[in-house]
Structure formats: structure tokens, C-alpha cells
Amino acid sequence: MAHDVDLIIRNGLVVDGTGTEPFNADVAVSSGRIVEVGTVSARGREEIDARGLIVTPGFVDIHTHYDGQVTWESRLVPSSAHGVTTVVMGNCGVGFAPCRPDQHEMLVQLMEGVEDIPHPVLVDGLPWTWESYPEYLDFLATRQYDMDICGYVPHAPVRVYVMGQRGADREPATAADLGQMARIVREAVAAGAMGFSTSRTFFHRSSDGKSTPSFEAAEGELMALALALKDAGKGVMQLITDFEEPDQTFALLRRLVERSGRPLSVSLLEGTYGPMTLRWRDVLDWAAEATSAALPIKAQVLGRAIGVMLGHELTLNTFYTCESYVKLAHLRFEERIRVLQRPDTRARILAEAADPNPTIVLGRLAREFDHMFLLGDPPDYEQPFEQSIAARARRAGVTPEELAYDLMLERGGRNNLYVTLCNYENGSLDSSLSMMRHAGAVLGLGDGGAHCGTICDGSYPTFMLTHWVRDRKRGERVPLPQVVKWLSHDTACAVGLLDRGVIAPGYKADLDVIDFDRLLLHAPEVAHDLPGGGRRLVQRAEGYAATIVSGAVVHRGGEPTGSLPGRLVRGPQTATTS
């Protein structure tokens, strides 16, 4: 090449996203695209020396809930700190469009309950300059981000928009209702939606305890939305569903794909109730079999346990419903901790009964001491049950409640506990490993942008690299090329973003330059940086030398550069090779 290029990453170990062995090469970028991989003779307007570092495609996170955050913020924390360069939002059938003016509060309460995003944050942050889903996308298209964004049109808002209170009350849809819903989905996909999403799990409830409007929607309603994608000739389906009867549930998913001809992905977790199932191996086998029969179905899986954080700054803790604890809720954090440190307060709270709030489905986990751990910093996500709060309390001759009370008061009251909700039935992550390796699986379920006070799994790309490739001590590890492929190429392909996820000429220049030996994941911590001072869990990482979106460096040395090249992506994208 005789002419200069915009950016050259020199002397890096390229892990190209295809699963092949890493190789030493330069990567040249112009006009937001990769133009050369190899020994580059051109000069770059900007050059990065990646000697001793690895160079990967930017990571594509296909399961997030940034639907609100993208309307008020340009940096998509926490995902942007973990090498993610594209996110898909609007998962699980919840979001903020379409929405009539008198339905704003209903959708805010739904997102607050399902995804634990504080009500004041949404009220203060959402500008509501749209009504239809195309108008929502048009608004997002005016904004700039530190990564690319795209989204599904969510089932619950569509249902409520068409049916009003009948939809919220989960009444059966009429033929006229179905026709209007299908039209909205077709229009949304034509405007750039990636497809549609829905939820069929009792886990998903509004903050007032009501089930999500799409829960138990009839097969005919789901089929009408699926056929809308068929009419549009593009788009994918995403859903979460209860697996109480796995055979029948999967048969329904297969029928949706058979008739619509559109791909589908479904959340899959190991566990004993709701969207979890101990028959997850069967579901994966069925998905792989369907895909081999030209019926593309993938199960979205996570590489670690989905764990709920407990603490005095968070939504839940072991004592959050005790009468004396509730009476302290109005106090500023520091004053509340001082009161909790008093021996008389401790004795009174420990003597009181806990009555989990029925509107918070996760509330029952606040006393699951057999699956509760002190996470530590750096965090240990694969501790044996011998390290659980229950086991530690037995060895210390105290009750689990006493131990939990004292541990949460350490570090100035900011010590958090971690409860493994799923993918940890046998006290290790072996089930997660089996899931990830299965042909029927794709990585997802990080939920970035959601669960602000309970879950912090948007950091999973860094965990995948540190734990599974480098640090795991309790079983097999996974080769680096395989993990990078899972995080980039495979997730991109699952949603039709075929222009990214691989380091090769013609592909979008979304890249990570990583000091793999120094890569470090810190423990989750609380930040008060949402609208109105709202709090959320964030998780910092070290070792990302540079994250690049469309050829522009958005993070350098873990710090934002101020560059915001990320944009709304409208619909599936095709690969451009040269």
C-alpha cells in the first residue's frame, strides 16, 4: 500500500475471531474498515505498538438492556469497560417503544421490576420524544456512543400499545389486536429493529408485582409476530421462557422457526425453577438438531453463575425485610451503617423474622446461605460450597445470619455477598463449560444496563478471558482463540451482524488491544452516576490497552478518550471483503 492509512496496530498477536491459532501481524485501518492484516508497509496517521499484546475483534454482546441509558448517556457503562464494541438491547420483551403518552408510567414500572432499574432514574432520564418504535430509532440515530447499538422491538410495549389495559392485564388478543401487533413489528423491522423479543417467565414482573404483559401469551400471538418477520424477510426472535415442560416448550420454539423461517435464540440456565432447567443438555441437543435441519435455534448461555449481589447499598441484603432494618432505610448510608454497628441494633435485627417482598422474585435468595459467598477482590466466581456462608458459619460456631451481618459491615459497610442463582447446582462451573462448548449454544445473558442493584454480569467478556483462558484452577480451561470466537464472530453471526467480529480486510474496524498477562477483573462496586444520582453496580477491569470502534480509539489504558464513533445500527449487516 503506497498511501497512508488512518490507524495501524503494529506487532500484535492477532486472535482473529475465527478460532484459528494466533499469529503475529500488523492491522491497518482506513475509513472505519480493516484494510490489511500482515506486514503493513504504509504509515498510519495514528499507530499503536502492540508488541507483547493480543489484538482481538471487538466483542459483540447480544443480550443487554441499555434501552433507557442510550437516551441520556453516550458511554455504555459497564460494557464499554470490557472490550464490548456492539450491544443488542431490547431483550426479554421489555423496552420503551412503542408507547403512548399515558403509558409511560406502566413501562417504567415494568422495566423497574423486570430489570431492577430504579424508578427515579427512568423518570428523570427518559426524554420520551417518541411514540412509535421507528421514532425511537430516529431519536437514537441522532446520538453518539462509545460503541454501536442496535435493538429488538419488545413484545410487552407492543401489546400494551395495541391493547391498552387489556394488554397489561394479559387478556387474550383478538384477531384485530394480532393484526395491529404484526403491523407494528413489520414497521419496526423495516425501520431497523433487529427483530422482536418476548418474555414468558413468571420471573419477570412489574415493580407492583404483576406479571409482564407477554407472560403466557397464546401461541397464536407469538406466531403472528414471527410471521411478521417472515413478511419483512429479515429479523431474529429472542425470548426467555419457563422450562417447566421442556419438551413442549421447545416444540413451540421449533414451530415458530418452522413457519417463519427466522432464527431464534432462547435464554438457557441450569437450575430448578422458572427459566432454569436441569434438562438443559436436552435443550441444547434439540437446538443443535434443529439448526442442522435448517431451523436456526440457539440457546443463550453465560460462562459463569448468574449471581445476585447482597449489600447495604444494594436492592437486597439478608435483612432487607426485617422490621428494624426497614426503619433505618431513610437514613443516609453512613448514618445507617453507624446504627447497624451498634450491638443492640445487631441483636434486635438478628432476632427478627425475614419476610421476602413478594414483588421481588429474587428476594428469597437473601437467605440462601448454602449458595452464598464472600466474593472477594479480585472476585472468585468459582468457590466450593465449603466456602459458603453456611459452611463458614458452621466452622465458626455461629449462625449464618450472624456471619452475614458481620461480613456486610466490613469495609465501611460496603462489603457485598454473592448468591449463585443458577449454573451452580454442583458447586462448580463445569455445567457452564459444557453449555458454552455445545453446538446449540451462543454466549449471552450479560444483561448490561440492567439489574443495577442486584446483578453485575455485563463484565463477562473480561471474565471469559481471565477465568476460562488463564486462571481457572478447578477444572479445564478453554483455548484463547475459542473464547475470542465465542465473544465476537459467533455472537455477531447469531443476530445477523456479519460485518464485524473478525479481523480481516473488509470487516468493520472494531478491535481490542489487550495486555493479556495483566488483564484483571475487579469486584463489583457501587457508583452513583445515573440520572438523579441513582446507583448501579459497575465492575472495573485492567489490561485493556485500547478499545477501537470504527477505527477510532474510544478507550486507552482503561480510560475513555472522549471519542464517540458508535452509532445506531439498523438491522442486519452484510460482510464486505476485499
Secondary structure in CASP SS format (residue, H / E / C, confidence):
PFRMAT SS
TARGET T0000
AUTHOR 0000-0000-0000
METHOD secondary structure of the structure
MODEL  1
M C 1.00
A C 1.00
H C 1.00
D C 1.00
V E 1.00
D E 1.00
L E 1.00
I E 1.00
I E 1.00
R E 1.00
N E 1.00
G E 1.00
L E 1.00
V E 1.00
V C 1.00
D C 1.00
G C 1.00
T C 1.00
G C 1.00
T C 1.00
E C 1.00
P C 1.00
F E 1.00
N E 1.00
A E 1.00
D E 1.00
V E 1.00
A E 1.00
V E 1.00
S E 1.00
S C 1.00
G C 1.00
R E 1.00
I E 1.00
V E 1.00
E E 1.00
V E 1.00
G E 1.00
T C 1.00
V C 1.00
S C 1.00
A C 1.00
R C 1.00
G E 1.00
R E 1.00
E E 1.00
E E 1.00
I E 1.00
D E 1.00
A C 1.00
R C 1.00
G C 1.00
L C 1.00
I E 1.00
V E 1.00
T E 1.00
P E 1.00
G C 1.00
F E 1.00
V E 1.00
D E 1.00
I C 1.00
H C 1.00
T E 1.00
H C 1.00
Y C 1.00
D C 1.00
G C 1.00
Q H 1.00
V H 1.00
T H 1.00
W H 1.00
E C 1.00
S C 1.00
R C 1.00
L C 1.00
V C 1.00
P C 1.00
S H 1.00
S H 1.00
A H 1.00
H H 1.00
G C 1.00
V E 1.00
T E 1.00
T E 1.00
V E 1.00
V E 1.00
M E 1.00
G C 1.00
N H 1.00
C H 1.00
G H 1.00
V C 1.00
G C 1.00
F C 1.00
A C 1.00
P C 1.00
C C 1.00
R C 1.00
P H 1.00
D H 1.00
Q H 1.00
H H 1.00
E H 1.00
M H 1.00
L H 1.00
V H 1.00
Q H 1.00
L H 1.00
M H 1.00
E H 1.00
G H 1.00
V H 1.00
E H 1.00
D C 1.00
I C 1.00
P C 1.00
H H 1.00
P H 1.00
V H 1.00
L H 1.00
V H 1.00
D H 1.00
G H 1.00
L C 1.00
P C 1.00
W C 1.00
T C 1.00
W C 1.00
E C 1.00
S C 1.00
Y H 1.00
P H 1.00
E H 1.00
Y H 1.00
L H 1.00
D H 1.00
F H 1.00
L H 1.00
A H 1.00
T C 1.00
R C 1.00
Q C 1.00
Y E 1.00
D C 1.00
M C 1.00
D E 1.00
I E 1.00
C E 1.00
G E 1.00
Y C 1.00
V E 1.00
P E 1.00
H H 1.00
A H 1.00
P H 1.00
V H 1.00
R H 1.00
V H 1.00
Y H 1.00
V H 1.00
M H 1.00
G C 1.00
Q H 1.00
R H 1.00
G H 1.00
A H 1.00
D C 1.00
R C 1.00
E C 1.00
P C 1.00
A C 1.00
T C 1.00
A H 1.00
A H 1.00
D H 1.00
L H 1.00
G H 1.00
Q H 1.00
M H 1.00
A H 1.00
R H 1.00
I H 1.00
V H 1.00
R H 1.00
E H 1.00
A H 1.00
V H 1.00
A H 1.00
A H 1.00
G C 1.00
A C 1.00
M C 1.00
G E 1.00
F E 1.00
S E 1.00
T E 1.00
S E 1.00
R E 1.00
T C 1.00
F C 1.00
F C 1.00
H C 1.00
R E 1.00
S C 1.00
S C 1.00
D C 1.00
G C 1.00
K C 1.00
S E 1.00
T C 1.00
P C 1.00
S C 1.00
F C 1.00
E C 1.00
A C 1.00
A C 1.00
E H 1.00
G H 1.00
E H 1.00
L H 1.00
M H 1.00
A H 1.00
L H 1.00
A H 1.00
L H 1.00
A H 1.00
L H 1.00
K H 1.00
D H 1.00
A H 1.00
G C 1.00
K C 1.00
G C 1.00
V E 1.00
M E 1.00
Q E 1.00
L E 1.00
I E 1.00
T E 1.00
D C 1.00
F C 1.00
E C 1.00
E C 1.00
P H 1.00
D H 1.00
Q H 1.00
T H 1.00
F H 1.00
A H 1.00
L H 1.00
L H 1.00
R H 1.00
R H 1.00
L H 1.00
V H 1.00
E H 1.00
R H 1.00
S H 1.00
G C 1.00
R C 1.00
P C 1.00
L E 1.00
S E 1.00
V E 1.00
S E 1.00
L C 1.00
L E 1.00
E C 1.00
G C 1.00
T C 1.00
Y C 1.00
G C 1.00
P C 1.00
M E 1.00
T C 1.00
L C 1.00
R C 1.00
W H 1.00
R H 1.00
D H 1.00
V H 1.00
L H 1.00
D H 1.00
W H 1.00
A H 1.00
A H 1.00
E H 1.00
A H 1.00
T H 1.00
S H 1.00
A C 1.00
A C 1.00
L C 1.00
P C 1.00
I E 1.00
K E 1.00
A E 1.00
Q E 1.00
V E 1.00
L C 1.00
G C 1.00
R C 1.00
A C 1.00
I E 1.00
G E 1.00
V E 1.00
M E 1.00
L E 1.00
G C 1.00
H C 1.00
E C 1.00
L C 1.00
T C 1.00
L C 1.00
N C 1.00
T C 1.00
F C 1.00
Y C 1.00
T C 1.00
C C 1.00
E H 1.00
S H 1.00
Y H 1.00
V H 1.00
K C 1.00
L C 1.00
A C 1.00
H C 1.00
L C 1.00
R C 1.00
F H 1.00
E H 1.00
E H 1.00
R H 1.00
I H 1.00
R H 1.00
V H 1.00
L H 1.00
Q C 1.00
R C 1.00
P H 1.00
D H 1.00
T H 1.00
R H 1.00
A H 1.00
R H 1.00
I H 1.00
L H 1.00
A H 1.00
E C 1.00
A C 1.00
A C 1.00
D C 1.00
P C 1.00
N C 1.00
P C 1.00
T C 1.00
I C 1.00
V H 1.00
L H 1.00
G H 1.00
R H 1.00
L H 1.00
A H 1.00
R H 1.00
E C 1.00
F H 1.00
D H 1.00
H H 1.00
M E 1.00
F E 1.00
L E 1.00
L C 1.00
G C 1.00
D C 1.00
P C 1.00
P C 1.00
D C 1.00
Y C 1.00
E C 1.00
Q C 1.00
P C 1.00
F H 1.00
E H 1.00
Q H 1.00
S C 1.00
I H 1.00
A H 1.00
A H 1.00
R H 1.00
A H 1.00
R H 1.00
R H 1.00
A H 1.00
G C 1.00
V C 1.00
T C 1.00
P H 1.00
E H 1.00
E H 1.00
L H 1.00
A H 1.00
Y H 1.00
D H 1.00
L H 1.00
M H 1.00
L C 1.00
E H 1.00
R H 1.00
G H 1.00
G H 1.00
R C 1.00
N C 1.00
N C 1.00
L E 1.00
Y E 1.00
V E 1.00
T E 1.00
L E 1.00
C E 1.00
N C 1.00
Y C 1.00
E C 1.00
N C 1.00
G C 1.00
S C 1.00
L C 1.00
D H 1.00
S H 1.00
S H 1.00
L H 1.00
S H 1.00
M H 1.00
M H 1.00
R H 1.00
H C 1.00
A C 1.00
G C 1.00
A E 1.00
V E 1.00
L E 1.00
G C 1.00
L C 1.00
G C 1.00
D C 1.00
G E 1.00
G C 1.00
A C 1.00
H C 1.00
C C 1.00
G C 1.00
T C 1.00
I C 1.00
C C 1.00
D C 1.00
G C 1.00
S C 1.00
Y H 1.00
P H 1.00
T H 1.00
F H 1.00
M H 1.00
L H 1.00
T H 1.00
H H 1.00
W H 1.00
V H 1.00
R H 1.00
D H 1.00
R C 1.00
K C 1.00
R C 1.00
G C 1.00
E C 1.00
R C 1.00
V C 1.00
P C 1.00
L H 1.00
P H 1.00
Q H 1.00
V H 1.00
V H 1.00
K H 1.00
W H 1.00
L H 1.00
S H 1.00
H H 1.00
D H 1.00
T H 1.00
A H 1.00
C H 1.00
A H 1.00
V C 1.00
G C 1.00
L E 1.00
L C 1.00
D C 1.00
R C 1.00
G C 1.00
V C 1.00
I C 1.00
A C 1.00
P C 1.00
G C 1.00
Y C 1.00
K E 1.00
A C 1.00
D C 1.00
L E 1.00
D E 1.00
V E 1.00
I E 1.00
D C 1.00
F H 1.00
D H 1.00
R H 1.00
L C 1.00
L E 1.00
L E 1.00
H C 1.00
A C 1.00
P C 1.00
E E 1.00
V E 1.00
A E 1.00
H E 1.00
D E 1.00
L E 1.00
P H 1.00
G H 1.00
G H 1.00
G E 1.00
R E 1.00
R E 1.00
L E 1.00
V E 1.00
Q C 1.00
R C 1.00
A E 1.00
E E 1.00
G C 1.00
Y E 1.00
A E 1.00
A E 1.00
T E 1.00
I E 1.00
V E 1.00
S C 1.00
G C 1.00
A E 1.00
V E 1.00
V E 1.00
H E 1.00
R E 1.00
G C 1.00
G C 1.00
E E 1.00
P E 1.00
T C 1.00
G C 1.00
S C 1.00
L C 1.00
P C 1.00
G E 1.00
R C 1.00
L E 1.00
V C 1.00
R C 1.00
G C 1.00
P C 1.00
Q E 1.00
T C 1.00
A C 1.00
T C 1.00
T C 1.00
S C 1.00
END
